[in-house]
Amino acid sequence: MKTNIRDTDHKFLDTLPTASNYGDFLRNNTSLVVWGTNLGSSVGYGRFTKLVSGMIELAPYQFGVVIGLLLSDGWSIMGSSTRTNARLGFQQSRDKFDYLYFVFNLLSHYCSSFPHSTTGKKAGTFTYGIEFFTRSLPCFTKQHNHFYINNLKIIPKDIYNLLSPIALAHWIMGDGAYYKGGGLAICTDSYSIQDVVRLMNVLVVRYDLKCSLHRHREGRVKKRKIKGKKFL
């Protein structure tokens, strides 16, 4: 059942997807809870009003997840004629369903629907995947403005502060691969040389990792990779 949350509804807490008495519980509970650890799913609930959407922020852990996704396989779509805010999209092949659903559970507080199957075609071969989208919210618009210029994905200048351990972990989950001989390779095909060097600087300075930039051809496509021997 879908319900619409209205600004004038004084029982806002009671409309959340939790137990029927959760509203009273929140009003009377004085327990200290780490922000982000008790976020319920909003899947199946109607569109939020402008006021409610503006109240929603990314908790620190979820913020790191979003940054990691945007660095790897995630993308941001800015609003259309009916949407004034950005939303986050994330897709994986079916063999990575477990990871995608793990990420979805972390971000389901910001989603209105469950993941769904996708079908594509690459080099004459059909591909099958799973994807999900978040709601269009101001908190995702902020990150869209960080990572996109004229619809082109870039690396923000303040990536040093954005690339938390959580973000690094999800970046590696999306684009990382074991490097023969030890270490890890991270594909950075979609970024310019300047952006890749900026990422490497963060890995070296903030995380004390030994990194080098490599370029190789796969068919006719040139790919860039960051390779490091001290990745854990």
Residue pairs with C-beta under 8 A, 6 or more apart in sequence:
1 44
2 44
2 45
2 46
3 15
3 45
3 46
4 46
4 47
4 49
5 12
5 15
5 45
5 46
5 48
5 49
5 52
6 49
7 49
7 51
7 52
9 15
11 23
12 52
13 22
13 23
13 26
13 27
14 20
14 22
14 23
15 45
16 22
16 23
16 40
16 42
17 40
17 41
17 42
17 43
17 44
17 45
18 40
19 25
35 59
35 60
36 59
36 60
36 61
36 62
37 61
39 59
39 62
39 109
40 109
41 108
41 109
41 111
42 108
42 109
42 110
42 111
42 112
42 135
43 108
43 111
43 112
43 113
43 114
44 112
44 113
45 112
47 112
47 135
48 56
48 135
48 137
53 85
53 135
53 136
53 137
53 138
54 138
56 110
56 137
56 138
56 139
57 139
58 66
58 110
58 139
61 106
61 166
62 106
62 107
62 109
62 110
63 164
64 164
64 165
64 166
64 167
64 170
65 103
65 106
65 107
65 166
65 167
65 170
66 74
66 88
66 107
66 140
66 143
67 143
67 162
67 163
67 164
67 166
67 167
67 170
67 171
68 166
68 167
68 168
68 169
68 170
68 171
68 173
68 174
69 88
69 90
69 103
69 170
69 174
70 76
70 88
70 143
70 147
70 153
71 155
71 163
71 167
71 170
71 171
71 174
71 175
71 199
72 170
72 171
72 173
72 174
72 175
73 90
73 91
73 92
73 174
73 175
74 88
74 89
74 90
74 174
75 88
75 89
75 90
75 153
76 86
76 87
76 88
76 89
76 140
76 143
76 144
76 147
76 148
77 86
77 87
77 89
77 133
78 85
78 86
78 141
78 144
78 148
78 151
79 85
79 86
79 136
79 141
83 136
84 136
85 136
85 137
85 138
85 140
85 141
86 136
86 137
86 140
86 141
86 143
86 144
87 133
87 134
87 135
87 136
87 137
87 140
88 107
88 110
88 133
88 134
88 140
88 143
89 131
89 132
89 133
89 134
90 100
90 103
90 104
90 131
90 132
90 133
91 100
91 118
91 129
91 130
91 131
92 99
92 100
92 129
92 130
92 131
93 127
93 128
93 129
93 130
94 117
94 128
94 129
94 130
96 130
97 130
99 173
100 115
100 130
100 131
100 132
101 115
101 130
103 170
104 111
104 114
104 115
104 132
107 134
110 134
110 135
110 137
110 139
110 140
111 132
111 133
111 134
111 135
112 135
113 132
113 133
114 132
115 130
115 131
115 132
116 130
116 131
116 132
117 128
117 129
117 130
118 128
118 129
118 130
118 131
119 126
119 127
119 128
119 129
120 126
120 127
120 128
120 129
121 127
134 140
146 156
146 158
146 162
147 153
147 154
147 155
147 156
148 154
153 190
153 191
154 191
154 192
154 195
155 191
155 195
155 196
155 198
155 199
156 162
157 198
159 198
159 199
159 202
160 201
160 202
160 205
160 206
163 171
163 199
163 202
163 206
168 207
171 186
172 184
172 186
172 231
175 186
175 187
175 188
176 184
176 185
176 186
176 231
177 184
177 185
177 186
177 187
178 184
178 185
179 185
179 227
182 229
183 227
183 228
183 229
183 230
183 231
184 227
184 228
184 231
185 214
185 225
185 226
185 227
186 225
186 226
186 227
186 228
187 223
187 224
187 225
188 195
188 196
188 199
188 224
188 225
188 226
189 221
189 223
189 224
191 199
191 224
193 213
193 224
196 213
196 224
196 226
197 213
199 226
200 211
200 213
200 226
203 209
203 211
203 226
203 228
204 210
204 211
208 230
209 228
209 230
209 231
210 228
210 229
210 230
211 226
211 227
211 228
212 226
212 227
212 228
213 224
213 225
213 226
213 227
214 224
214 225
214 226
214 227
215 222
215 223
215 224
215 225
216 222
216 223
216 225
217 223
